C-alpha cells in the first residue's frame, strides 16, 4: 500500500515529459513579438505536441513569445506534408554553442494548420 502513492508521485512529477518528442530537424521561420526583425530562419532540433527546441542567433528572455511556421513531412503526418504555425512561449534558454547558436526551449500555446500553397492549383 505504501508503494502506490509513491509511484503516483513519480508519475505526477514526470507529467511534463509524457508527450513523445521527435528528434527532427525541420526548417522553421520564427517571428518574434516585440522585435524589429521580420523573420529568423532556423531549424528545429526536436518537436513534441506541446513544445519545440530550436537554435537562434540571439538570446530570448524567458516568457517571450514567438510565432513559428514549419512543414511537417509525410513520415510524421503519415499523409501529405502539413504546414503549421504556432505561438510558443520561451521557457528556457541554453548557453551559446560555438557559432553563437543559442538553444531555445518553448512551450506551444496555440497552433493552426495552414493551407498548402499548391492546394489551389
C-alpha positions as CSV (number, residue, x, y, z in Angstrom):
1,X,0.0,0.0,0.0
2,X,2.8,2.4,0.7
3,X,4.3,1.9,-2.7
4,X,1.3,3.0,-4.7
5,X,1.2,6.7,-3.5
6,X,5.0,6.8,-4.1
7,X,4.6,5.7,-7.7
8,X,1.7,8.2,-8.2
9,X,4.0,10.9,-7.0
10,X,6.7,9.9,-9.5
11,X,4.2,9.8,-12.4
12,X,2.9,13.3,-11.5
13,X,6.4,14.7,-11.4
14,X,7.1,13.4,-14.9
15,X,3.9,14.6,-16.5
16,X,5.7,17.4,-18.4
17,X,7.6,14.7,-20.4
18,X,4.7,12.4,-21.3
19,X,4.4,13.7,-24.9
20,X,6.6,11.9,-27.3
21,X,9.5,14.1,-28.7
22,X,10.6,13.8,-32.2
23,X,14.3,14.5,-32.8
24,X,13.7,16.1,-36.1
25,X,15.4,18.9,-37.9
26,X,12.9,20.9,-39.9
27,X,13.4,24.3,-41.5
28,X,11.4,26.9,-39.5
29,X,10.6,30.6,-39.8
30,X,10.5,32.4,-36.4
31,X,8.8,35.8,-35.9
32,X,9.5,37.4,-32.5
33,X,6.9,39.5,-30.8
34,X,8.2,43.0,-30.0
35,X,11.2,42.7,-32.3
36,X,12.4,44.9,-35.1
37,X,13.5,41.8,-37.1
38,X,10.9,40.5,-39.6
39,X,11.8,36.8,-39.7
40,X,14.6,34.5,-38.5
41,X,15.4,31.3,-40.4
42,X,16.4,28.3,-38.4
43,X,15.6,24.6,-37.9
44,X,14.1,22.7,-35.1
45,X,16.1,20.2,-33.0
46,X,13.1,18.4,-31.5
47,X,9.4,18.8,-31.6
48,X,6.5,17.4,-29.5
49,X,2.8,18.2,-29.4
50,X,3.4,20.6,-26.6
51,X,6.9,22.1,-27.3
52,X,9.8,22.8,-29.5
53,X,13.5,23.2,-29.2
54,X,15.5,25.2,-31.7
55,X,18.6,27.4,-32.1
56,X,18.6,31.1,-32.8
57,X,21.4,33.6,-33.2
58,X,20.2,35.7,-30.2
59,X,19.0,35.1,-26.7
60,X,15.4,35.4,-25.8
61,X,14.0,36.3,-22.4
62,X,12.1,33.6,-20.5
63,X,8.4,34.3,-21.2
64,X,9.0,35.8,-24.6
65,X,6.5,34.8,-27.3
66,X,7.4,33.8,-30.8
67,X,5.5,32.6,-33.8
68,X,7.0,29.6,-35.6
69,X,6.0,28.3,-39.1
70,X,7.2,24.9,-40.3
71,X,6.1,22.0,-42.5
72,X,5.6,18.5,-41.0
73,X,6.9,15.9,-43.5
74,X,4.9,12.8,-44.7
75,X,6.8,10.4,-42.5
76,X,5.4,12.3,-39.5
77,X,1.9,13.0,-40.7
78,X,1.5,9.7,-42.5
79,X,-0.3,11.6,-45.3
80,X,0.7,14.7,-47.2
81,X,3.1,17.4,-45.8
82,X,1.3,19.7,-43.4
83,X,2.2,23.4,-42.8
84,X,1.6,24.5,-39.2
85,X,2.1,27.8,-37.5
86,X,2.1,28.0,-33.7
87,X,2.6,30.6,-31.0
88,X,5.1,29.5,-28.3
89,X,6.4,30.9,-25.0
90,X,10.1,30.6,-24.1
91,X,10.6,28.5,-21.0
92,X,14.4,28.0,-21.1
93,X,17.5,29.4,-22.9
94,X,20.7,27.4,-23.1
95,X,24.2,28.8,-23.2
96,X,25.6,29.6,-26.6
97,X,27.3,26.9,-28.6
98,X,30.2,27.6,-31.0
99,X,29.0,29.7,-34.0
100,X,26.9,31.7,-31.4
101,X,23.8,29.4,-31.6
102,X,21.6,29.7,-28.5
103,X,19.3,26.9,-27.6
104,X,15.7,28.0,-27.1
105,X,13.1,25.7,-25.5
106,X,9.5,26.9,-25.8
107,X,6.1,25.6,-24.9
108,X,3.4,25.7,-27.6
109,X,0.4,27.7,-26.5
110,X,-1.7,27.6,-29.7
111,X,-1.4,26.4,-33.3
112,X,-3.1,26.4,-36.6
113,X,-2.8,24.4,-39.7
114,X,-2.1,26.3,-42.9
115,X,-3.4,25.6,-46.4
116,X,-0.8,24.4,-48.8
117,X,0.3,26.9,-51.4
118,X,-0.2,24.2,-54.0
119,X,-3.8,23.3,-52.9
120,X,-5.4,26.0,-55.1
121,X,-3.6,24.9,-58.3
